[in-house]
Amino acid sequence: MADVRPPPLRSLDDFLLSSARFAVPDVRDLDRWNNRIINNLLYYQSNYFLSALGFLFIVGLALMVVTLLFLGFVWTAENQAPVRRFRRNHPSICVLVILLASYLFISVLGGVCVFLFGIAFPVLMVLVHASVRLRSLKNKLENKLESIGLKRTPMGLLLEALGQEQEAGS
C-alpha cells in the first residue's frame, strides 16, 4: 500500500464537455464493454471520486435543510402565542411529538436519501459514464504509458480485488 499514489485529475473538457465523446456500448460484445468500463474507471478515477464527493456534499446540504426546518419549527413555537401556550401546558407531549416527527422524518426519508443520493446514485453515474465514454486516441496513448502506474492507484487495487486484472489500455 505504500506505493499507491493518487492519479491525475483529468480536465473537465476531457471528462464531460466538448472534447468528450459518448456512445451507447455494444451490449452484444461484453468483453469490449467491460474493457471500456475498466479503462475509463482507471483513467478518470480522480474525476469519479470528486463527482461522488459532490453528490455527498449535496446530500449533506439536504440534511442541513432538514435541520434548519426543525429549528424553524422550534423558533415558531417560541414566537407564536397559541403554540407557546400549548407547549407550556403540555411540555412532554410537545417534546415527544417533536422527537417522534423528527425521528420518523430523518430515519425514513433521510436514510433513503442518504443511500440513494449519497451511495447508489454516484455509483450509477460513474458506471453510466464509464460505459458510454469513448476515448480519444490521445487518451488511449496516455493510458498505455500510464498503465503500469494506474495499477497502483486506489481504483486499480479495487479492480484487482474484484478480479478485473485486465491490462489497462488493451
Secondary structure, DSSP 8 states (H G I E B T S, - for coil): -TT--------HHHHTSTT-EE----TT-HHHHHHHHHHHHHHTHHHHHHHHHHHHHHHHHHHHHHHHHHHHHHHHHHH-HHHHHHHHH-HHHHHHHHHHHHHHIIIIIIHHHHHIIIIIHHHHHHHHHHHHEE--HHHHHHHHHHHHHHTTSHHHHHHHHTT----TT-
